[in-house]
Amino acid sequence: MARPRLQDVADRAGVSLATASRVLNGSSRQPGPELVDRVRSAAAELGYVVNAQAQALARSRSGLLGLVVHDISDPYFSSIAAGAQAAAREHGSLVLLASTGRDPEVEREAVAAFAAHRVDALVVAGTRWTPEDDEALAGALSTYEAAGGRSVIVGQPVGDGRVVRPPNSTGSRALAEALLDQGWRRFAVVGGSGLVVTSRERTDAFVEAVRAGGGEVVDVVDTEFSRDGGHAAGEEVAALARAHTDPPLCVFAVADVIAIGLIARLRELGLDVPRDVRVAGFDDIPTLRDHVPALTTVRIPLEEMGRLAVSAAVAEEAPDVVEVGYDVVLRESTADA
């Protein structure tokens, strides 16, 4: 059976094609209530499905928001996505999601695809790379904005769009100061690749604060910015922990997912956290509530960041930069065993 057309609806309702289009595509120029009821009844009887592109043209908006994240399986990004979806519903919009696998070119392609589908706004969540890697994304966002779109970055700025900034530097400094106050003086840092701006911001701020407080950073271990990256760094960290036992080493993993992988590998290698080595993370992702030992971390409002990004994307007037707060949460993983 052929799919019903808008002309079929118009014929069934006994109205013109233009009238049927105005009713079903949400035009501001609506006919009288009696005609509206006839058109909608005819559409329901025929099983007519509205053409979303025609509806977007009639309303001058699609009702769609594009959300681009690095890895939707990472609780950091899934929490941001949950907040973005909740805020979008409140604004009568639907979120379209793209997960890029942390590939800058895939990220650019996702932005271009959403722009081609005429989304009302774009939110891009994720750490930045080198200026060269970000150049293509900046160009795609600039083209989208020049055509009337609005973009928001969750992370470091790219181009001229609005930004929701996580407290990478301030949170890391506060964590270092809290660990120094606990009495720890010897530290290592496990970070993502030096090409990842979030890793650099958190590492540099933590190291600077430790040294300013009279502590020592014995090593900075580069690894992949993921749970598997933390696991892969385990042997190097275990060697450092065995070389520095009095006082025990305290390790800052620049993301909770890195800390989780690291602790799993240390356990496999016969090291106990916190007895043999202390470990702290950053983000306070939801999965930490089930992690043993309970992980010291910097709590940032992940879902709220998604909500803030959508609010900034749909608002006519909004700050260019929204700074996000944090709390240092001291738990069992850095306690004195």
N, C-alpha and C positions, 0 to 999 in steps of 0.2 A: 504494500500500500504506500503510495507516494506521501511524503511529508507535506502537511498542509502549509499553504503559502499565506502571506498577509492578504493577498487578493481574495483568497477563499474566505477568509474571515470577513472582509468587507462585503463580499457578495452575500454571505449568510446573514449578516447584520443589516443589510440593505443600506449601506453607507458608502461614501467614496473611499478610495484607497488612502487619500490624505487624512481623512477623519480617523480611519482605523489606525493609521500610523501614529497620529497625535495621541490617541488614547493609550496604545500599548507600548509606545516608546518613551512615554513620560514627558512629552512636550509641555511647556508651561501654558500653551494655548489649547485648552481643553473645551470640547463641546458641552452641551447641557447634560445633566445627570441621566436623562432617559437614554440618550445615545451612548453614553459611556457604559451603562449597564448592558445595552444590546451588544456592543462590541465585545465586552469582556465575557458575556455569556456565550457568544458565538465562538470566541477563542477557546473557551473551556470545552465546549461541545466537540470542537474539531481537534483538540489536543495540540493547539498551536503553541510553539515555543518561541519566545521573543528573541529577536536578533540582538545580541548584546552590543555589537558595533553600531547598529542603527540607533539603539537606545542611548549609547554614549554620545553620538552626534546630536541627538535631540536634546539631551540634557546638558551638553557641553562638559560632561564628566562621565568617567567610566564606572565610578564606585569601586575601583580597584587600587590597591597599594602594592607596590613591589617591595619585597624584603629579600635582601641578598646577604647570606651568612657564609662563613668559612666552612663550618662542619656542623650540620644539624644534629649529629649523634653526640656532640660535645655538650654536656649539660650547661655550660656557659651560654652557648648560642641558643639552645632549646629554651632556656629560661627567658632570654631576651625575646625570642619569637613568641612565647606565651604572652608576655606583656604587650607586645605589639599587636597580636591578634585581639586581645581583650580591648585595647584602646580603639582599634579599628572598628570593632562591632559597635562601640559606643557612638562612633561617628557615622554609622551606617555604611561602612565599607568592608570589603573582603580583601584578605591578604593573599597574594600570590608569592610563593616561596621558591628561592633558588639556593642550593647549597653547592659551593664551588670547589670543595676539596683543597682549599688554600692555594688555588692556582690563579695568579693575577689575570691571565688571559681569559679564563673561564668567567672570572668576576666581571671583566669588561663586557664579555659577550652577554652575560645575564642582564646587565644594565641596558645594553643596546636592545635586547629582546623585549624587556619590559617597556622601554620607551616606545618601541614599535607597536606595542599593544595598547598604547595610550593610557598607561596607568596614571592616576591623578598625582601620585607622589612616589618617591623612591627612598627607602631606608637601606643603607649599606652598613653592616655590622662586621667589624673585624679589624685586627691590627694591620698597620701599614708595613710596606716593605721599603725598598730603596726608592728614591725619587724617580729613577728610570723605570722601575716596575710599576709605579703608581701613575706614570704619565698617561698611559692609555686609558685608565679609569677616569682620570681627571678630564680627559678629552671627551669621553662618552657622557659624563655628567654635565659638562659645559654645553654640549650639543642639546641634551635633554632640557636643561634649564633655559637655553635660548629659545626653545620652542614653547615655553610657558610652564614647564614642569618645575617641581620643587623637590630638592633632595636633602637628606639628613644623613650624616655619618655618625655612627657610634664607634668612637675610637679617636684616632688622630685625624686632623683636618686633611681633606683632599679637595682642591679647587676652592670655590667660593660658597659652597653650601653650608647649611647650619650643622652644628656639631654637638653631640652629647659626649662629654669627656669623662672617662673613668679616671679615678684618682690613682693612677699608676705610681707616680713619684711620691706624692704625699702619703699614700697608704703604705708604701714600702719603707719610707723613712720612719713612720710611726711604728711599724712592726719591728724594725731594727732597734729602736729606742726601748720598746717594751721588752724585747728579749735581753737587751743589755741590763735593764732593770731587774730581770729575773736572775741575773748573775752570770749569764753566758758571755764568754769573751772570745771564743774561737769559732769561726764560721766558715762555711763553704756555700756557694750559690750554684744551683742547677737551673740554667736558663735555656730558653729555646735558641735557635740560631741567632747570631748577631745581626742578621738581616731583618729580623722581626723587631719592629719598633717597640712594641709592648715589652718584650723581653729586655731590650736595652734600657728602657725607662725604669723598669722595676729593678733591674740589676744595679744600674749606676746609682740610683737613689739609696738602695740598701747598703751598698758598699761604702758610699760616702758617709752615711749616718753611723755605720759601725766604726769606721776609722775616727770620725769626729768624737765618738763616745769612748774611745780608748780600746776598742776591740781590734781583732785581727781577722782578715779574710784570707784563708790559706790557699783557696783556689776558686776559680769560676769554671764550671763544667758546661760546655755547650752541648745541646742535644736537640732532638726534634720537640716542637712545642705540642706535646701530646702525652697521653698515658704511656704509650709505647716508648716515647723518648725518655721518660723518667725511668722506666724499667731498664732501658739500654744503658743509662748512666749509673746503674746500681753498682757494678763492679768497681768503677773508678771511685765512687763515693765510699764504698766499703773499705777500699785501700786507704783512703784518707782518714776514715774513722778509726781504723786499726793503728794508724800512725799517730793519731792524736787522741789519746784516751784520758789524759789528766790535764785539764778538764775535758769531758767528752765534747765531741764536735757537734755544733748546731748547724743544720742545713736549711737554707731557704730555697725552696723550689718556687719559681716565679708564677706558677699556676697550680691550682689544686690537682688537676688531672696529672701533671708531672709528679707531684708529691705522692699521689696514690700509686702510680707505677713504680716509683722509687722505693716506697716502703715495701711493696710486694717483693721486689727483687732483693732488698736487704734481708727480708725475712727468709727468702730462699737460701741466702748466703750465710745464715746463722746469726744475723745481727738483730737485736731486739730494739724496737723504738717504744719508749724513750730510754731504756736502760743503757744501751751502747751508743746510741746516736739520737739526737733530737732532730725533728723535721717540722718545718712550717710551710704553709702554702699561701695562696692568694686567690680570692674570689668568693669563697664560701658557697660552692655549688650545692644544689639540693641533695645530691647523693652522699654528701659527707655525714648526714644524719645517721647512716648505717655503717660508717667506717670505723674500724678498730685498728689502732687507738684513735680516739677523737682528735681531729687535726686542728692545731693552731693555725689561724689564717687571718686574712683581712676580708671582712664581709663588705661586699658592695651590693647595692640593690639591683640585681640583674633584671628581674621582671619590670621594675620601675624604669630602668633604662630603656626598655622596649616601649613602654607607655610614653615616656618623655619624647622619644624619637618620633613616634606617630603624631603626638600632639603638636610637635614643632613642624612636622611635615604638612599638616592640614591647616594650621593657623595662618591667617594673613599676616599677623604681627607676632613675632617670637624672637627671643634673644639669639644672636648669632652663635653663641657658645653657652651650653648648659653644663655646669660643673656638678659632678655627682659626689655625694658624701661617702663615708666609710666608717667602719668600726674595727678595731683590732680585737680579735677573740682568742684568748689564751686557753688552750685545752691540754689534754693529756700528753699529746705528742711532744711537747717541749717541757713537760713537768720534770721536777727533780726526782729521778727514780730512787 
